[in-house]
Structures are given as structure tokens and as C-alpha cells.
Amino acid sequence: MNKHERESKIELYGNGYEMLMDTLKDIPREIWKFKPEPKEWSVHEVLVHLADSESNAALRARKLIVEPGGTFMGYDQDKWAIELDYHEQSYEDALETLRLVRKTTYELLKKQPDEVFEHTAKHPEYDEPYTFEKWLNIYSGHIPGHIEQIKNNYKIWRDRVG
């Protein structure tokens, strides 16, 4: 990834929260706990997941910056959603967590020298070193991917309800 591509990904990462909020304006609250299938996530669960995921991502970014070569903590996102009872957590708090954590990480990313983006760490889910480029590719696309999931939930709900 060259410098221009990295800067574009950082900007996409930085715009994620606003993109999500723009999407949520079009999603009626009455469907936020609708699950298209029992093992699929509702909008509400997606929002709480994003807060948890973003918190983990922020720690990983900081570890890549400060302690390259270190080891990340893995987590089972589906188990977290069930065991932490995402539907009983506040989506408002989740959105505020997401906003603040993403904002501070975005500001941090913009200030890093080029060589920091060559850092790697060990991730329990990957055999090869986990690069900062991989981190940036995953998390710049994370919210846009869940936006598509949210829109799909709404479409399925509309198709079923009429």
C-alpha cells in the first residue's frame, strides 16, 4: 500500500461513524431488534458489536504503534454478542463509545510517520504476521460492511412486513 492509498484508507476509517449515522437516519427504530435469522445480528446488536470491535481495534492500533512484534488478544464476536446480551446493552452508549474511540484512533493514525505502518504483531487467528496494512484494510471497511448488513436487515424486514 503506498502513502496515497494509506491516506485514503485512513480517511475512510475516519468517516465511518458519520457514514453509519447517515444510514441509521433511514432505519426505523422499530426494526432495530429484528433478526433476519436466529444466528444473524439485529441492527442493535451490530451497533454494540461495533463499539466492542472498535475498542479492540483501537488497542490493536496502539499496540502496533508502540509495541510492534507484540501479541494481540483474540475474541469470539458471536460469543460476545450472546454472553454480553447485546440486546440489553444501550445502543446510545455503544454509539458514543464508537464515536469517541474511532475519533481518537483516527487522529492518532494521521500523526504517525510512514515507518510505523510497516509494524507487525502476532494475532491468534492468523499464522502470518498481522501487518498495520491488514489492520487498516479491515477497520476502514468494517463500518461500511456493517452498513450493508443494516440495509439488508431493513430490506428483509420490509419484504416480510410489506
TORPA-4810 file (N, C-alpha, C, O; in nm, 3 decimals):
<nodes>
NODE_1_0.086_-0.117_0.000_0.000_0.000_0.000_0.091_0.123_0.000_0.178_0.138_0.086_M
NODE_2_0.070_0.210_-0.097_0.152_0.331_-0.099_0.091_0.438_-0.007_-0.018_0.420_0.049_N
NODE_3_0.162_0.548_0.008_0.121_0.653_0.102_-0.018_0.708_0.067_-0.100_0.730_0.156_K
NODE_4_-0.044_0.731_-0.061_-0.174_0.785_-0.104_-0.287_0.687_-0.070_-0.392_0.728_-0.020_H
NODE_5_-0.266_0.558_-0.099_-0.368_0.457_-0.067_-0.393_0.451_0.084_-0.507_0.441_0.129_E
NODE_6_-0.284_0.457_0.161_-0.296_0.453_0.307_-0.375_0.575_0.357_-0.463_0.560_0.441_R
NODE_7_-0.344_0.693_0.306_-0.416_0.813_0.348_-0.564_0.804_0.313_-0.649_0.849_0.390_E
NODE_8_-0.596_0.746_0.198_-0.737_0.727_0.158_-0.808_0.632_0.254_-0.922_0.656_0.293_S
NODE_9_-0.739_0.524_0.292_-0.798_0.429_0.387_-0.816_0.494_0.524_-0.916_0.470_0.591_K
NODE_10_-0.721_0.575_0.564_-0.733_0.645_0.693_-0.853_0.739_0.690_-0.926_0.749_0.789_I
NODE_11_-0.874_0.808_0.579_-0.990_0.897_0.568_-1.121_0.818_0.568_-1.218_0.860_0.630_E
NODE_12_-1.124_0.704_0.499_-1.242_0.618_0.501_-1.269_0.574_0.645_-1.383_0.576_0.692_L
NODE_13_-1.163_0.533_0.715_-1.175_0.496_0.856_-1.233_0.613_0.936_-1.324_0.594_1.016_Y
NODE_14_-1.179_0.732_0.915_-1.223_0.850_0.988_-1.366_0.889_0.960_-1.430_0.952_1.045_G
NODE_15_-1.418_0.855_0.845_-1.556_0.890_0.807_-1.658_0.783_0.845_-1.778_0.802_0.825_N
NODE_16_-1.613_0.672_0.899_-1.701_0.559_0.927_-1.820_0.592_1.016_-1.932_0.552_0.985_G
NODE_17_-1.796_0.663_1.124_-1.905_0.694_1.217_-2.013_0.778_1.149_-2.132_0.750_1.163_Y
NODE_18_-1.972_0.881_1.075_-2.069_0.966_1.007_-2.148_0.887_0.903_-2.268_0.906_0.887_E
NODE_19_-2.079_0.796_0.832_-2.147_0.712_0.734_-2.254_0.627_0.803_-2.366_0.612_0.752_M
NODE_20_-2.220_0.572_0.918_-2.314_0.491_0.993_-2.434_0.574_1.038_-2.548_0.531_1.022_L
NODE_21_-2.408_0.691_1.093_-2.518_0.775_1.141_-2.609_0.818_1.027_-2.731_0.826_1.045_M
NODE_22_-2.553_0.846_0.910_-2.636_0.879_0.794_-2.727_0.763_0.756_-2.843_0.783_0.720_D
NODE_23_-2.675_0.642_0.765_-2.755_0.523_0.735_-2.865_0.504_0.837_-2.979_0.475_0.800_T
NODE_24_-2.832_0.520_0.964_-2.930_0.495_1.070_-3.049_0.590_1.064_-3.157_0.556_1.113_L
NODE_25_-3.032_0.708_1.005_-3.144_0.802_0.991_-3.258_0.741_0.909_-3.374_0.777_0.927_K
NODE_26_-3.223_0.647_0.820_-3.323_0.587_0.731_-3.376_0.453_0.781_-3.458_0.390_0.714_D
NODE_27_-3.331_0.411_0.899_-3.372_0.280_0.952_-3.467_0.303_1.069_-3.425_0.356_1.172_I
NODE_28_-3.595_0.264_1.055_-3.690_0.286_1.165_-3.648_0.212_1.292_-3.605_0.097_1.286_P
NODE_29_-3.660_0.277_1.404_-3.622_0.217_1.533_-3.698_0.088_1.562_-3.646_-0.001_1.630_R
NODE_30_-3.819_0.077_1.511_-3.898_-0.043_1.539_-3.836_-0.171_1.484_-3.874_-0.280_1.525_E
NODE_31_-3.741_-0.158_1.392_-3.678_-0.280_1.338_-3.539_-0.305_1.397_-3.475_-0.403_1.360_I
NODE_32_-3.493_-0.223_1.486_-3.355_-0.234_1.535_-3.327_-0.365_1.608_-3.211_-0.405_1.617_W
NODE_33_-3.428_-0.433_1.659_-3.405_-0.563_1.725_-3.450_-0.680_1.638_-3.448_-0.795_1.682_K
NODE_34_-3.490_-0.651_1.515_-3.528_-0.755_1.419_-3.404_-0.832_1.374_-3.303_-0.773_1.335_F
NODE_35_-3.414_-0.966_1.380_-3.307_-1.055_1.335_-3.358_-1.132_1.214_-3.455_-1.205_1.226_K
NODE_36_-3.295_-1.117_1.098_-3.340_-1.189_0.979_-3.341_-1.341_0.997_-3.428_-1.411_0.943_P
NODE_37_-3.246_-1.392_1.074_-3.236_-1.533_1.108_-3.186_-1.540_1.252_-3.122_-1.446_1.299_E
NODE_38_-3.215_-1.649_1.323_-3.176_-1.655_1.466_-3.028_-1.630_1.493_-2.994_-1.570_1.595_P
NODE_39_-2.939_-1.673_1.404_-2.795_-1.655_1.428_-2.740_-1.527_1.366_-2.621_-1.500_1.378_K
NODE_40_-2.825_-1.449_1.300_-2.780_-1.322_1.242_-2.806_-1.211_1.342_-2.890_-1.224_1.432_E
NODE_41_-2.734_-1.102_1.326_-2.743_-0.991_1.420_-2.848_-0.889_1.379_-2.869_-0.864_1.260_W
NODE_42_-2.913_-0.832_1.478_-3.003_-0.720_1.457_-2.921_-0.593_1.443_-2.800_-0.594_1.466_S
NODE_43_-2.985_-0.484_1.404_-2.919_-0.353_1.399_-2.863_-0.318_1.536_-2.749_-0.273_1.548_V
NODE_44_-2.942_-0.339_1.638_-2.900_-0.309_1.776_-2.772_-0.386_1.810_-2.676_-0.329_1.863_H
NODE_45_-2.771_-0.515_1.780_-2.653_-0.597_1.807_-2.533_-0.551_1.726_-2.421_-0.551_1.777_E
NODE_46_-2.554_-0.511_1.602_-2.445_-0.460_1.521_-2.383_-0.336_1.587_-2.261_-0.323_1.591_V
NODE_47_-2.467_-0.247_1.638_-2.415_-0.125_1.700_-2.331_-0.154_1.824_-2.227_-0.092_1.844_L
NODE_48_-2.376_-0.247_1.906_-2.299_-0.283_2.025_-2.171_-0.355_1.983_-2.064_-0.332_2.041_V
NODE_49_-2.182_-0.442_1.883_-2.063_-0.509_1.829_-1.961_-0.406_1.780_-1.841_-0.419_1.808_H
NODE_50_-2.006_-0.306_1.709_-1.914_-0.205_1.657_-1.839_-0.134_1.771_-1.720_-0.106_1.757_L
NODE_51_-1.907_-0.107_1.880_-1.839_-0.045_1.995_-1.734_-0.139_2.052_-1.622_-0.096_2.081_A
NODE_52_-1.768_-0.266_2.070_-1.670_-0.362_2.123_-1.555_-0.383_2.025_-1.438_-0.384_2.064_D
NODE_53_-1.588_-0.398_1.899_-1.487_-0.420_1.798_-1.394_-0.300_1.786_-1.272_-0.315_1.777_S
NODE_54_-1.452_-0.182_1.787_-1.372_-0.060_1.775_-1.280_-0.043_1.895_-1.167_0.003_1.880_E
NODE_55_-1.327_-0.081_2.012_-1.242_-0.074_2.132_-1.122_-0.167_2.118_-1.010_-0.130_2.151_S
NODE_56_-1.147_-0.288_2.068_-1.038_-0.382_2.043_-0.945_-0.330_1.933_-0.823_-0.339_1.945_N
NODE_57_-1.003_-0.276_1.827_-0.922_-0.223_1.716_-0.832_-0.109_1.762_-0.716_-0.099_1.720_A
NODE_58_-0.885_-0.024_1.848_-0.806_0.089_1.898_-0.686_0.040_1.978_-0.576_0.093_1.964_A
NODE_59_-0.708_-0.061_2.060_-0.596_-0.119_2.135_-0.494_-0.182_2.042_-0.373_-0.170_2.063_L
NODE_60_-0.542_-0.250_1.939_-0.451_-0.313_1.843_-0.370_-0.208_1.768_-0.250_-0.227_1.747_R
NODE_61_-0.433_-0.100_1.728_-0.360_0.006_1.658_-0.251_0.064_1.748_-0.138_0.085_1.704_A
NODE_62_-0.285_0.087_1.872_-0.187_0.143_1.966_-0.073_0.045_1.991_0.043_0.085_2.003_R
NODE_63_-0.106_-0.082_1.998_-0.002_-0.184_2.018_0.090_-0.189_1.896_0.212_-0.202_1.910_K
NODE_64_0.033_-0.180_1.776_0.114_-0.178_1.655_0.208_-0.057_1.655_0.322_-0.067_1.611_L
NODE_65_0.159_0.056_1.702_0.241_0.177_1.704_0.352_0.167_1.808_0.468_0.195_1.779_I
NODE_66_0.316_0.125_1.929_0.407_0.134_2.042_0.487_0.005_2.067_0.604_0.011_2.106_V
NODE_67_0.425_-0.110_2.044_0.488_-0.237_2.078_0.485_-0.333_1.959_0.426_-0.440_1.967_E
NODE_68_0.549_-0.296_1.847_0.548_-0.387_1.732_0.609_-0.521_1.772_0.701_-0.528_1.854_P
NODE_69_0.556_-0.627_1.712_0.604_-0.760_1.744_0.528_-0.825_1.858_0.546_-0.943_1.885_G
NODE_70_0.444_-0.747_1.927_0.366_-0.800_2.039_0.254_-0.891_1.991_0.241_-0.919_1.872_G
NODE_71_0.174_-0.936_2.085_0.065_-1.028_2.056_-0.069_-0.964_2.091_-0.085_-0.902_2.196_T
NODE_72_-0.164_-0.978_1.999_-0.299_-0.928_2.020_-0.383_-1.030_2.095_-0.354_-1.150_2.094_F
NODE_73_-0.486_-0.981_2.161_-0.589_-1.065_2.218_-0.692_-1.094_2.108_-0.734_-1.003_2.037_M
NODE_74_-0.730_-1.219_2.096_-0.839_-1.253_2.006_-0.969_-1.254_2.084_-0.967_-1.253_2.208_G
NODE_75_-1.081_-1.256_2.015_-1.211_-1.270_2.083_-1.312_-1.327_1.986_-1.300_-1.309_1.864_Y
NODE_76_-1.410_-1.396_2.040_-1.515_-1.460_1.962_-1.634_-1.364_1.959_-1.712_-1.356_2.054_D
NODE_77_-1.648_-1.291_1.848_-1.751_-1.186_1.841_-1.892_-1.240_1.858_-1.976_-1.174_1.918_Q
NODE_78_-1.919_-1.359_1.808_-2.053_-1.415_1.825_-2.080_-1.451_1.971_-2.191_-1.431_2.021_D
NODE_79_-1.980_-1.505_2.037_-1.995_-1.538_2.179_-2.013_-1.410_2.261_-2.093_-1.408_2.355_K
NODE_80_-1.941_-1.305_2.227_-1.957_-1.178_2.297_-2.101_-1.128_2.284_-2.161_-1.084_2.382_W
NODE_81_-2.156_-1.136_2.163_-2.293_-1.088_2.140_-2.393_-1.163_2.227_-2.488_-1.104_2.279_A
NODE_82_-2.372_-1.293_2.242_-2.464_-1.375_2.321_-2.439_-1.357_2.470_-2.530_-1.324_2.547_I
NODE_83_-2.315_-1.378_2.511_-2.282_-1.377_2.654_-2.294_-1.238_2.716_-2.327_-1.225_2.835_E
NODE_84_-2.270_-1.135_2.638_-2.282_-0.998_2.689_-2.422_-0.941_2.665_-2.449_-0.825_2.696_L
NODE_85_-2.510_-1.024_2.610_-2.650_-0.989_2.589_-2.665_-0.851_2.524_-2.718_-0.757_2.583_D
NODE_86_-2.615_-0.843_2.403_-2.612_-0.716_2.332_-2.747_-0.645_2.327_-2.751_-0.522_2.332_Y
NODE_87_-2.856_-0.719_2.318_-2.986_-0.652_2.312_-3.019_-0.578_2.441_-3.102_-0.487_2.440_H
NODE_88_-2.957_-0.615_2.550_-2.982_-0.548_2.678_-2.885_-0.434_2.705_-2.895_-0.366_2.807_E
NODE_89_-2.791_-0.413_2.613_-2.696_-0.302_2.628_-2.750_-0.179_2.557_-2.830_-0.190_2.463_Q
NODE_90_-2.707_-0.065_2.601_-2.752_0.061_2.544_-2.688_0.087_2.408_-2.565_0.095_2.396_S
NODE_91_-2.771_0.100_2.305_-2.715_0.134_2.174_-2.663_0.278_2.174_-2.570_0.310_2.101_Y
NODE_92_-2.723_0.365_2.257_-2.674_0.503_2.265_-2.532_0.506_2.320_-2.445_0.576_2.267_E
NODE_93_-2.507_0.431_2.426_-2.372_0.423_2.482_-2.276_0.360_2.381_-2.161_0.403_2.369_D
NODE_94_-2.324_0.259_2.311_-2.240_0.194_2.209_-2.200_0.293_2.101_-2.085_0.297_2.059_A
NODE_95_-2.297_0.373_2.055_-2.266_0.472_1.951_-2.168_0.578_2.002_-2.079_0.621_1.928_L
NODE_96_-2.185_0.620_2.126_-2.093_0.719_2.183_-1.952_0.661_2.198_-1.853_0.729_2.170_E
NODE_97_-1.944_0.536_2.241_-1.814_0.469_2.250_-1.750_0.460_2.113_-1.633_0.495_2.095_T
NODE_98_-1.827_0.415_2.017_-1.777_0.405_1.879_-1.726_0.540_1.829_-1.618_0.549_1.772_L
NODE_99_-1.806_0.644_1.851_-1.768_0.778_1.803_-1.635_0.822_1.864_-1.544_0.864_1.792_R
NODE_100_-1.624_0.813_1.995_-1.504_0.863_2.062_-1.380_0.779_2.033_-1.272_0.832_2.009_L
NODE_101_-1.396_0.648_2.035_-1.281_0.561_2.012_-1.232_0.576_1.868_-1.112_0.583_1.842_V
NODE_102_-1.325_0.580_1.775_-1.284_0.595_1.634_-1.221_0.732_1.612_-1.120_0.743_1.542_R
NODE_103_-1.277_0.835_1.670_-1.222_0.971_1.654_-1.078_0.978_1.706_-0.991_1.031_1.637_K
NODE_104_-1.054_0.927_1.825_-0.920_0.936_1.882_-0.820_0.850_1.804_-0.704_0.889_1.789_T
NODE_105_-0.864_0.735_1.757_-0.774_0.650_1.679_-0.745_0.713_1.544_-0.631_0.710_1.497_T
NODE_106_-0.846_0.770_1.481_-0.826_0.840_1.353_-0.724_0.952_1.369_-0.632_0.965_1.288_Y
NODE_107_-0.740_1.033_1.473_-0.645_1.143_1.496_-0.504_1.089_1.518_-0.407_1.148_1.471_E
NODE_108_-0.492_0.979_1.589_-0.363_0.917_1.613_-0.301_0.865_1.484_-0.182_0.885_1.460_L
NODE_109_-0.381_0.800_1.401_-0.331_0.745_1.274_-0.274_0.854_1.184_-0.171_0.836_1.120_L
NODE_110_-0.343_0.967_1.179_-0.299_1.077_1.090_-0.162_1.132_1.130_-0.093_1.190_1.047_K
NODE_111_-0.122_1.114_1.254_0.003_1.172_1.305_0.123_1.079_1.295_0.235_1.118_1.328_K
NODE_112_0.100_0.955_1.251_0.207_0.857_1.253_0.301_0.872_1.133_0.256_0.898_1.021_Q
NODE_113_0.431_0.856_1.157_0.526_0.857_1.045_0.509_0.731_0.960_0.459_0.629_1.008_P
NODE_114_0.552_0.738_0.836_0.535_0.627_0.742_0.587_0.494_0.796_0.524_0.390_0.776_D
NODE_115_0.701_0.497_0.865_0.763_0.371_0.909_0.676_0.294_1.010_0.688_0.172_1.020_E
NODE_116_0.590_0.362_1.082_0.503_0.294_1.177_0.410_0.196_1.105_0.375_0.092_1.159_V
NODE_117_0.371_0.229_0.985_0.278_0.145_0.910_0.343_0.018_0.857_0.277_-0.064_0.792_F
NODE_118_0.472_0.001_0.883_0.543_-0.123_0.850_0.546_-0.218_0.969_0.592_-0.332_0.955_E
NODE_119_0.498_-0.176_1.084_0.498_-0.259_1.204_0.403_-0.377_1.189_0.304_-0.371_1.117_H
NODE_120_0.436_-0.484_1.259_0.352_-0.603_1.262_0.335_-0.651_1.406_0.407_-0.609_1.497_T
NODE_121_0.238_-0.739_1.425_0.213_-0.802_1.555_0.169_-0.946_1.530_0.149_-0.987_1.415_A
NODE_122_0.154_-1.020_1.637_0.104_-1.158_1.628_-0.045_-1.155_1.665_-0.085_-1.094_1.764_K
NODE_123_-0.123_-1.221_1.583_-0.267_-1.229_1.604_-0.302_-1.378_1.613_-0.261_-1.455_1.527_H
NODE_124_-0.378_-1.419_1.716_-0.405_-1.563_1.733_-0.486_-1.626_1.620_-0.489_-1.748_1.609_P
NODE_125_-0.550_-1.546_1.536_-0.631_-1.601_1.427_-0.556_-1.608_1.294_-0.612_-1.653_1.194_E
NODE_126_-0.430_-1.563_1.292_-0.352_-1.559_1.168_-0.216_-1.626_1.191_-0.152_-1.607_1.294_Y
NODE_127_-0.173_-1.705_1.093_-0.041_-1.767_1.101_0.070_-1.667_1.067_0.175_-1.666_1.130_D
NODE_128_0.043_-1.584_0.968_0.143_-1.487_0.924_0.137_-1.362_1.013_0.037_-1.338_1.080_E
NODE_129_0.243_-1.284_1.013_0.240_-1.160_1.094_0.123_-1.070_1.052_0.090_-1.059_0.933_P
NODE_130_0.062_-1.009_1.149_-0.052_-0.919_1.128_0.006_-0.780_1.106_0.062_-0.719_1.197_Y
NODE_131_-0.009_-0.730_0.985_0.051_-0.602_0.948_-0.043_-0.485_0.980_-0.163_-0.503_0.995_T
NODE_132_0.015_-0.368_0.990_-0.067_-0.248_1.009_-0.153_-0.226_0.885_-0.264_-0.174_0.894_F
NODE_133_-0.101_-0.266_0.768_-0.180_-0.256_0.645_-0.306_-0.343_0.656_-0.415_-0.302_0.616_E
NODE_134_-0.290_-0.465_0.709_-0.405_-0.553_0.729_-0.505_-0.487_0.825_-0.625_-0.486_0.799_K
NODE_135_-0.454_-0.432_0.934_-0.540_-0.363_1.030_-0.619_-0.254_0.959_-0.741_-0.245_0.975_W
NODE_136_-0.551_-0.171_0.881_-0.617_-0.059_0.814_-0.719_-0.107_0.711_-0.826_-0.048_0.699_L
NODE_137_-0.688_-0.213_0.639_-0.784_-0.268_0.543_-0.909_-0.321_0.614_-1.021_-0.299_0.568_N
NODE_138_-0.889_-0.391_0.724_-1.003_-0.448_0.797_-1.090_-0.338_0.855_-1.211_-0.336_0.833_I
NODE_139_-1.030_-0.245_0.929_-1.111_-0.149_1.004_-1.159_-0.030_0.921_-1.257_0.034_0.959_Y
NODE_140_-1.094_0.000_0.810_-1.151_0.104_0.723_-1.277_0.052_0.655_-1.367_0.129_0.622_S
NODE_141_-1.285_-0.079_0.635_-1.402_-0.139_0.571_-1.503_-0.198_0.668_-1.607_-0.248_0.626_G
NODE_142_-1.474_-0.193_0.797_-1.560_-0.259_0.895_-1.698_-0.194_0.905_-1.800_-0.263_0.894_H
NODE_143_-1.703_-0.065_0.926_-1.833_0.003_0.934_-1.907_-0.004_0.801_-2.026_-0.035_0.800_I
NODE_144_-1.841_0.024_0.686_-1.914_0.009_0.559_-1.973_-0.132_0.540_-2.083_-0.145_0.485_P
NODE_145_-1.902_-0.235_0.583_-1.955_-0.370_0.573_-2.080_-0.388_0.657_-2.176_-0.452_0.615_G
NODE_146_-2.078_-0.333_0.778_-2.195_-0.344_0.865_-2.309_-0.252_0.820_-2.425_-0.281_0.847_H
NODE_147_-2.278_-0.145_0.752_-2.383_-0.061_0.693_-2.462_-0.144_0.592_-2.585_-0.136_0.587_I
NODE_148_-2.393_-0.221_0.512_-2.461_-0.308_0.416_-2.548_-0.412_0.488_-2.659_-0.442_0.444_E
NODE_149_-2.497_-0.465_0.598_-2.575_-0.560_0.679_-2.702_-0.495_0.733_-2.809_-0.554_0.729_Q
NODE_150_-2.689_-0.373_0.783_-2.804_-0.299_0.837_-2.908_-0.274_0.727_-3.027_-0.293_0.747_I
NODE_151_-2.860_-0.230_0.611_-2.951_-0.206_0.498_-3.020_-0.335_0.455_-3.138_-0.334_0.421_K
NODE_152_-2.946_-0.445_0.457_-3.004_-0.574_0.420_-3.109_-0.617_0.521_-3.214_-0.669_0.483_N
NODE_153_-3.082_-0.596_0.651_-3.183_-0.627_0.753_-3.312_-0.550_0.726_-3.421_-0.605_0.735_N
NODE_154_-3.297_-0.423_0.694_-3.414_-0.339_0.667_-3.491_-0.391_0.545_-3.614_-0.397_0.546_Y
NODE_155_-3.417_-0.427_0.441_-3.482_-0.478_0.320_-3.558_-0.607_0.351_-3.672_-0.624_0.308_K
NODE_156_-3.495_-0.698_0.425_-3.562_-0.824_0.461_-3.685_-0.796_0.545_-3.790_-0.857_0.522_I
NODE_157_-3.674_-0.706_0.639_-3.789_-0.670_0.724_-3.903_-0.614_0.640_-4.018_-0.654_0.656_W
NODE_158_-3.871_-0.521_0.550_-3.973_-0.462_0.463_-4.040_-0.568_0.376_-4.161_-0.566_0.359_R
NODE_159_-3.959_-0.661_0.322_-4.014_-0.767_0.238_-4.107_-0.858_0.316_-4.206_-0.908_0.261_D
NODE_160_-4.078_-0.880_0.444_-4.162_-0.970_0.526_-4.286_-0.898_0.578_-4.393_-0.957_0.585_R
NODE_161_-4.271_-0.772_0.613_-4.381_-0.698_0.674_-4.472_-0.638_0.566_-4.593_-0.630_0.582_V
NODE_162_-4.410_-0.597_0.455_-4.490_-0.545_0.344_-4.498_-0.402_0.333_-4.563_-0.351_0.243_G
</nodes>
